[in-house]
């Protein structure tokens, strides 16, 4: 397999569900780590981003975003620029196109394992491979690099889609912009068009995009909000350069780096007071359920908190601060228990301010915690919320000390036993709030064994898992929650960790209903997504999607017999508010546009969730892959590939690169070129999840294949546009000492070819054995023999050793082969001898004029 360009990949792991904030931004700034190692020539200008636009269209709570970034190389030398964009972790990338000097190169989707072969083949051909670690909070990063010629332009188009998640009564659309320079033409436009009236549309203050703010400082984006009737709105954020610098100053970034922060649009729609809206069209339906005016039900919540040695210091201080805020948010109708664990598990009697039940040996970890007497060693009942119990609970939290190991199994078994004991006495909604910052080190330490034991002991109680910091076993906690009717969240280490905890608790603080079930009785309704949910929280929303069989409907739809024939009877949502059973019936609504993407997105998300929780996921992997390929979603099982071949076939994707802890790999030294970011740079100080970008460099363009996520743009099967190598020249060269002991060039043609393949790793990829030619940016040239060249050899101004030389056949100057890698370097010193490929060979080097 031959490759003229590059194939790379990035795997972005996605977890379905609400995050603290969905993020996406664009940036252009020097890649500091690269620049420090391989500085470019002094006086070189960074590429100019002269236009950056993000256009988001929202219909039926489904958002499709197009990012367009235009850049120009202001120098007289080629430059490498990197487009990088950080998008929400709930989004799927659906398309990517690069347009360079008017020519477009379009990405397409392939199965990850097939694409991996491409990367392996590129590496086995001798192309350099590199890894670049990336950290980002609740977000995924897409990156691609390209070399652009002097005074040339490049445009990058990235499309991604997501089903918006309702949190705290609002849908958030968050766009992070970080161009690294003022941009003359910067604009974010959000168009909202919903089936129901918009109850609110706001653009809150600009956020920094890093830590949550402890203040209410208002930085007004001064966005234009245009209401279009009751159901639609257009929001435009178009800061000029002066405004960008003002915002940069207010947020605390350098003014010369331009605006850097989050632009947010928040909105909500009129809620149906009954069973929500059932939108349907063309054989697909989506059912949104978030009843209006529902009252929160009382909850019985157990806080199970890690106080092991690794929580020492700032993390323990932040846990205490967060828990005091959370305790203040408990309602008077609630009840609670307080448990801390390390090597031992302490179940507290909140009223008495002492441990009532303890399991494990305290010495030497907690000599200050008095072990209860044998007759008092019983699990307490839940404690009613009151001013006194809250104050006593805060004192208990203040007494926590970090020490010992992490006995996760014992902590979970004890809290489940506590709830089982109180099941008949306390009818409130049970919940377990479980927080840890590490892996199991005491008691049962096997993750699978713990999961099996907990699942067997649990009687449907939702376990809400919180992984705190970089040491926490996120995968284990995600599985724990998925197998136990809950969900997991990650709290990043940082100055705002207590605010993250507080903000997360607000999402789950008010359960509305439990044991919710959507029932569709008709046989015409098929391929349903999840229809049973353990709990619905205030401010959130449940969504069910599916297919239905029906004849074509009149465009001027109204609820009719044809609809009823499709569904049989109206679906029923049955649930409980405490012990009380309730039923709801939805309102039928004709949507705006298609619902097929809603169904595909939600179905794929749920399959991937099941796959993550399952021990045997081969069948789920195939289901996910089939759906991802059909709708061009980039997922953990599929990859986005950007290929720019010549006339040869190309392979595809690469491998899972979701883990990484630093930089490694091969980075050639820059020769009159620079590496810059155009796109997003995620905050790296506090993110604990790292993603690796794997790159195979071949040819004249940067890198290109990625494993991310996405739904639309409909590729494959479109054939990628042919790549015109004539438009590109060198970007890198790798200086090395001059060799003085080269053997004479072999006389036979076979030996010549073998030597070039061995010492020029790129040669085999461009060599056509049938006619003895190689394909270069300058055209197709024969390798040639010495007797085919008529002297004198023409002089050339610059050789790889910086001296004057003569143009000779490539095969006749083997002593500089080690200076001609990668191929972009050879292109710099290429010279033609009519129809033959030559090289500028140093004079008096031994072979150049023979």
URURFEN-V361358 format. One line per field, one symbol per residue. phi: phi as a letter, one per 20 degrees, with the letter a starting at -180 (. if undefined). Layout:
BEGIN
phi: ???
END
This chain:
BEGIN
phi: .dcecccbbcedfddfpfdfbecabcbcbffgfffffcfeffnfefgeeebbccddddclmddddddccdcceeeecfceccebcddgfeedfcabcddclnddcdebdbfgfffgffffffffeoffccccfcdbflbcddbbdbecfglecccdccdbcbefdeclnbeddddedbfmafdfcdbdcdddbdfdfeebbccfffdfndffeeddgddfflfeddedmedcbcccdcfffffffffgfffodfffemfbrdecdcbbdfeffddnddebalncccdecbgfmfegefcdddeddfcfgfefnfffffffffffffgfefefeecbccccbbfddddeeffembfdbbcoeffefcfeeffffgfefcffffdffbgfffffffffgfefceanecdffffffffffffffdgeecefffbdddcbdbefccmfdfgfffffffffeednffdeecednfefefgffffgffecmcbdcddefrfdgffffffffgfdfcfdcclecedcefffeclfegdccfacefndbdcccadbdbfgdfgefbgbffffffemcggcddacdmeeeccccedfceeemedffgffgfffgfffffffeeeccgffffgffgffffdleecfdcceddcceeedfcecfcbfcecacrdbodcfffdlbcdcecqddffdfcfdedceedcdebmddgdbdcdcbrdrnlcfdgfgffeeffeccfccbdfbgfeccffgfgeffffffgffffedgefffdedffcmccecgepdcefmcgfedefefffcfbdgemdebcecggfecffdgfeddffffggfdfbddmedecbfegfmepcfce
END
